[in-house]
């Protein structure tokens, strides 16, 4: 994207203005930073707008990328607040923003600059990445071939109005997530980048809109005591198993301590919250703001797992996105397993 390329150039200009520092763009999303007789290559990721909430979400992404690539990843962004900088410094996430806030920490170079003011420029439009757009992106990621379907079919799958599908597809095209084909249809340009953008948006914008209520087990029992009741409850078809519990069933790798339950809205006469309360009472759960069992609304018609006969589970995309909200190493390893086994094949067919 032109705006993202400009953002990278601004960050490199700040580096080049420092004494004895030379920075230039290399090939394939790498930059080279030289300090007199030493140099280092950085892979970089561009996240134009990073809030304090998003800073927390970026950390497990970067840690996973660094494990997979065996290289440090440099965050390139428009502006970081002091609170976001504190979060990144604590986790040793290196960064440069267009204001000049900089953190490099490697054997060749150490730089820490903070407190620079926000640039007075129009940010990359975030209005285009609305909750509606995120619902659309989800169904494209789940089934890339749906881009060949009618606008009405896509709208039904995403749970959005038909009138907004065409506009949102054009927005994604203009943001260079989609490419137009000769037959007039679109295709996904870079599946991992679109997935990354969706997962960030899911955590920051979409999921908070979908949350109904959080619950905890009645009494002093552990999560394992209630897990079987939740699994049995899912068989009645009132919700899909997600979060750690769903991922544990899908991978047989994780000992879950929480669950996200994707609620099926069956009765339009009953509020979603009341429906969640009835199900929770049946499973002996009580409302708790910090509870580890969270009910969220489903959206559209594609939230369920359609592979390998796991009908009580939420789709791997939803399981993966939920795991990325949990920073412990085992959850991140489980997310990697989910991606390799189930999500990557969709990338291959995009």
C-alpha positions as MATLAB code, in Angstrom:
seq = 'XXXXXXXXXXXXXXXXXXXXXXXXXXXXXXXXXXXXXXXXXXXXXXXXXXXXXXXXXXXXXXXXXXXXXXXXXXXXXXXXXXXXXXXXXXXXXXXXXXXXXXXXXXXXXXXXXXXXXXXXXXXXXXXXXXXXXXXXXXXXXXXXXXXXXXXXXXXXXXXXXXXXXXXXXXXXXXXXXXXXXXXXXXXXXXXXXXXXXXXXXXXXXXXXXXXXXXXXXXXXXXXXXXXXXXXXXXXXXXXXXXXXXXXXXXXXXXXXXXXXXXXXXXXXXXXXXXXXXXXXXXXXXXXXXXXXXXXXXXXXXXXXXXXXXXXXXXXXXXXXXXXXXXXXXXXXXXXXXXXXXXXXXXXXXX';
ca = [
       0.000    0.000    0.000;
       1.247    3.482   -0.844;
       0.315    4.828    2.590;
       2.148    1.985    4.326;
       5.230    2.472    2.101;
       5.206    6.163    3.051;
       4.954    5.204    6.709;
       8.011    2.947    6.405;
       9.985    5.680    4.612;
       9.181    8.183    7.370;
      10.434    5.768   10.014;
      13.637    5.079    8.071;
      14.175    8.841    7.656;
      14.103    9.232   11.441;
      16.722    6.514   11.806;
      18.936    8.033    9.129;
      18.823   11.386   10.915;
      20.567    9.859   13.946;
      24.381   10.105   14.238;
      26.334    7.172   12.737;
      23.136    5.316   11.731;
      22.307    4.213    8.205;
      19.011    2.454    7.494;
      17.646    1.220    4.190;
      14.896   -1.013    2.900;
      16.047   -4.479    1.833;
      14.166   -7.188   -0.032;
      11.120   -9.175    1.127;
      10.059   -7.094    4.144;
      13.535   -6.662    5.590;
      15.381   -3.508    6.515;
      19.130   -3.158    7.088;
      20.397   -0.925    9.891;
      24.113   -0.129   10.030;
      26.117    1.487   12.813;
      29.695    2.223   11.708;
      31.256   -1.226   11.237;
      28.257   -3.279   12.390;
      24.896   -3.993   10.782;
      21.768   -5.988   11.456;
      18.877   -7.180    9.311;
      15.375   -6.822   10.721;
      12.195   -8.383    9.464;
       9.471   -5.808   10.003;
       5.714   -5.660   10.389;
       3.656   -2.538    9.695;
       0.704   -1.824   11.989;
      -0.395    1.720   11.095;
      -2.424    2.483   14.231;
      -1.546    0.886   17.570;
      -3.662    1.596   20.652;
      -2.821    0.465   24.170;
      -5.230   -2.442   23.765;
      -3.687   -3.456   20.467;
      -0.193   -3.281   21.985;
      -1.150   -6.142   24.311;
      -2.431   -8.132   21.320;
       0.649   -7.518   19.189;
       3.009   -9.094   21.724;
       1.989  -12.754   21.213;
       1.951  -12.166   17.422;
       5.520  -10.901   17.453;
       6.709  -13.598   19.838;
       5.228  -16.247   17.545;
       6.751  -14.639   14.432;
      10.142  -14.462   16.094;
       9.986  -18.130   17.072;
       8.980  -19.177   13.563;
      11.468  -16.945   11.727;
      14.269  -17.112   14.303;
      14.710  -13.376   13.788;
      13.770  -10.256   15.708;
      10.732   -8.468   14.300;
      10.644   -4.671   14.171;
       7.296   -2.902   14.589;
       6.741   -0.015   12.178;
       3.838    2.209   13.170;
       2.454    5.739   12.998;
       2.584    6.664   16.667;
       3.010    4.992   20.062;
       1.707    6.459   23.300;
       3.815    6.259   26.463;
       1.587    3.467   27.782;
       2.084    1.418   24.596;
       5.841    2.064   24.730;
       5.954    0.808   28.327;
       4.212   -2.406   27.262;
       6.659   -2.997   24.405;
       9.748   -2.181   26.476;
       8.681   -4.683   29.132;
       8.404   -7.445   26.505;
      11.450   -6.247   24.496;
       9.383   -5.611   21.355;
      11.472   -3.279   19.169;
       9.782   -0.433   17.306;
      10.002    2.797   15.301;
       7.168    5.265   14.782;
       6.851    8.261   12.471;
       7.219   10.665   15.408;
      10.708    9.293   16.045;
       9.983    7.134   19.098;
      12.485    4.319   18.673;
      13.617    1.194   20.497;
      16.373   -0.990   19.048;
      18.106   -3.522   21.260;
      20.590   -5.834   19.548;
      24.325   -6.603   19.698;
      25.067   -3.978   17.017;
      22.829   -1.101   18.133;
      20.984    0.104   21.220;
      18.639    3.077   20.837;
      15.780    4.252   23.037;
      13.964    7.473   22.139;
      10.561    8.209   23.626;
       8.298   11.146   24.427;
       8.065   12.398   20.845;
       4.748   14.074   19.992;
       2.109   12.608   17.706;
       2.539   13.732   14.069;
      -0.221   16.016   12.778;
      -1.240   13.898    9.811;
      -4.452   12.203    8.768;
      -4.198    8.551    9.914;
      -4.849    5.603    7.645;
      -8.609    5.290    7.575;
      -9.856    3.010   10.322;
     -13.464    3.707    9.448;
     -13.129    1.301    6.557;
     -12.319   -1.550    8.953;
     -15.688   -1.526   10.713;
     -17.353   -4.367   12.594;
     -19.349   -5.047    9.418;
     -16.143   -5.278    7.384;
     -14.626   -7.653    9.946;
     -17.643   -9.972    9.650;
     -17.185   -9.973    5.884;
     -13.457  -10.674    6.160;
     -14.205  -13.646    8.402;
     -16.344  -15.426    5.793;
     -13.735  -14.678    3.102;
     -11.027  -16.244    5.271;
     -13.181  -19.254    6.075;
     -14.092  -19.889    2.456;
     -12.068  -17.826   -0.047;
     -14.122  -19.275   -2.915;
     -17.228  -17.496   -1.609;
     -15.917  -14.472   -3.510;
     -17.353  -16.175   -6.618;
     -20.839  -16.284   -5.057;
     -23.555  -13.642   -5.323;
     -23.521  -10.592   -3.070;
     -26.674  -11.925   -1.420;
     -25.029  -15.241   -0.551;
     -21.973  -13.477    0.870;
     -24.188  -11.138    2.897;
     -26.171  -14.034    4.373;
     -23.006  -15.890    5.332;
     -21.544  -12.828    7.059;
     -24.769  -11.677    8.693;
     -24.643   -8.224    7.118;
     -26.847   -6.296    4.682;
     -26.431   -7.025    0.966;
     -26.176   -3.308    0.269;
     -22.920   -3.073    2.253;
     -21.113   -6.093    0.766;
     -20.162   -4.421   -2.528;
     -18.871   -1.304   -0.764;
     -16.843   -3.296    1.756;
     -15.306   -5.427   -0.987;
     -14.231   -2.236   -2.759;
     -12.728   -0.944    0.497;
     -10.714   -4.150    0.906;
      -9.624   -3.858   -2.726;
      -8.498   -0.248   -2.204;
      -6.611   -1.327    0.916;
      -4.927   -3.977   -1.281;
      -6.213   -6.990    0.631;
      -8.135   -8.114   -2.469;
      -7.247   -8.260   -6.166;
      -9.741   -7.906   -9.007;
      -9.851  -10.742  -11.538;
     -10.573  -10.582  -15.276;
     -14.040  -12.016  -14.719;
     -14.868   -9.162  -12.329;
     -14.619  -11.257   -9.157;
     -12.078  -10.681   -6.403;
      -9.437  -12.911   -4.866;
      -7.443  -12.605   -1.639;
      -3.988  -11.162   -2.344;
      -2.191  -12.239    0.837;
      -4.116  -14.583    3.123;
      -1.812  -14.292    6.211;
      -1.964  -10.482    6.127;
      -5.744  -10.464    5.839;
      -5.943  -13.029    8.659;
      -3.682  -10.903   10.840;
      -5.794   -7.805   10.200;
      -8.977   -9.715   10.995;
      -7.602  -11.145   14.241;
      -6.483   -7.723   15.408;
      -9.901   -6.307   14.544;
     -11.680   -9.263   16.151;
      -9.907   -8.681   19.447;
     -10.153   -4.903   19.450;
     -13.560   -4.230   17.871;
     -15.684   -7.241   16.918;
     -15.407   -9.461   20.003;
     -16.324   -6.667   22.459;
     -19.515   -6.103   20.425;
     -20.388   -9.801   20.578;
     -19.825  -10.417   24.305;
     -23.016  -11.243   26.190;
     -21.908  -12.194   29.725;
     -19.039  -13.795   31.636;
     -19.609  -16.625   34.139;
     -17.707  -18.684   36.696;
     -18.464  -22.095   38.221;
     -20.643  -22.103   41.330;
     -18.581  -23.058   44.371;
     -14.843  -23.556   44.654;
     -14.385  -26.186   41.953;
     -11.731  -26.011   39.252;
     -12.445  -25.403   35.578;
     -12.003  -29.107   34.835;
     -14.972  -29.819   37.115;
     -17.296  -27.764   34.917;
     -15.681  -28.532   31.555;
     -17.559  -31.803   31.117;
     -20.882  -30.088   31.806;
     -20.052  -27.479   29.176;
     -19.105  -30.159   26.634;
     -22.389  -31.983   27.270;
     -24.312  -28.719   27.033;
     -22.827  -28.031   23.599;
     -24.311  -31.288   22.326;
     -27.786  -29.797   22.834;
     -26.959  -27.284   20.082;
     -27.402  -24.056   22.064;
     -23.799  -22.928   21.660;
     -20.483  -23.809   20.008;
     -17.382  -24.599   22.057;
     -14.582  -22.086   21.601;
     -11.582  -20.573   23.321;
      -9.191  -22.822   25.225;
     -11.743  -25.588   25.724;
     -12.609  -25.795   22.025;
      -8.928  -25.654   21.054;
      -8.087  -28.409   23.544;
     -10.676  -30.703   21.951;
      -9.473  -29.842   18.438;
      -5.764  -30.411   19.133;
      -5.625  -32.681   22.205;
      -2.670  -30.541   23.265;
      -3.902  -28.026   25.829;
      -5.180  -28.314   29.392;
      -7.915  -25.656   29.250;
      -8.606  -23.156   32.014;
     -11.303  -21.149   30.200;
     -13.909  -21.330   27.456;
     -15.659  -19.047   24.995;
     -19.164  -20.218   24.152;
     -20.613  -18.987   20.868;
     -24.319  -18.616   21.509;
     -26.914  -19.718   18.965;
     -29.821  -17.227   19.002;
     -32.841  -19.489   18.556;
     -35.747  -17.568   20.062;
     -36.208  -14.002   18.858;
     -38.679  -13.447   21.724;
     -35.961  -14.131   24.326;
     -33.092  -11.700   24.834;
     -29.629  -13.090   24.218;
     -28.620  -12.294   27.786;
     -31.615  -14.143   29.229;
     -30.855  -17.092   26.957;
     -27.257  -17.161   28.245;
     -28.482  -16.991   31.858;
     -30.787  -19.993   31.333;
     -28.005  -22.084   29.803;
     -25.570  -21.041   32.536;
     -28.032  -21.987   35.284;
     -28.398  -25.438   33.740;
     -24.601  -25.867   33.846;
     -24.353  -24.418   37.394;
     -22.545  -21.233   36.442;
     -22.914  -17.816   38.046;
     -22.403  -14.339   36.492;
     -18.932  -12.970   37.189;
     -17.247   -9.966   35.495;
     -13.901  -11.778   35.649;
     -15.323  -15.205   34.919;
     -13.394  -17.620   32.706;
     -16.470  -18.796   30.782;
     -17.663  -16.147   28.333;
     -20.775  -16.253   26.167;
     -20.599  -14.322   22.898;
     -23.135  -13.937   20.099;
     -22.651  -15.727   16.832;
     -22.837  -13.683   13.642;
     -23.873  -14.818   10.183;
     -24.164  -18.519    9.415;
     -20.541  -19.665    9.330;
     -19.354  -19.764   12.935;
     -19.431  -23.550   13.195;
     -16.670  -26.030   12.435;
     -17.406  -27.654    9.080;
     -14.424  -30.007    8.949;
     -13.664  -33.404   10.453;
     -17.097  -33.814   12.015;
     -16.445  -31.598   15.061;
     -19.963  -30.167   15.023;
     -19.929  -28.804   18.565;
     -16.832  -26.628   17.976;
     -16.493  -23.091   16.690;
     -14.538  -22.667   13.472;
     -10.709  -22.903   13.702;
     -10.471  -19.197   12.779;
     -12.450  -18.313   15.908;
     -10.493  -20.749   18.074;
      -7.212  -19.318   16.774;
      -8.285  -15.701   17.359;
      -9.380  -16.485   20.923;
      -6.091  -18.219   21.759;
      -4.144  -15.165   20.636;
      -5.784  -13.234   23.478;
      -3.970  -15.511   25.947;
      -0.256  -14.818   26.291;
       0.995  -18.047   27.906;
       3.338  -20.191   25.833;
       1.156  -23.323   25.753;
      -1.799  -21.393   24.294;
       0.440  -19.845   21.649;
       1.830  -23.272   20.726;
      -1.742  -24.549   20.434;
      -2.595  -21.594   18.175;
       0.357  -22.541   15.945;
      -0.897  -26.128   15.740;
      -4.393  -24.963   14.800;
      -2.991  -22.720   12.108;
      -0.754  -25.369   10.558;
      -3.368  -28.140   10.603;
      -6.579  -26.302    9.722;
      -6.141  -22.650    8.725;
      -3.099  -22.925    6.450;
      -4.981  -25.163    4.012;
      -7.424  -22.316    3.387;
      -4.490  -20.093    2.542;
      -3.342  -22.673   -0.010;
      -6.763  -22.630   -1.665;
      -7.255  -18.840   -1.602;
];
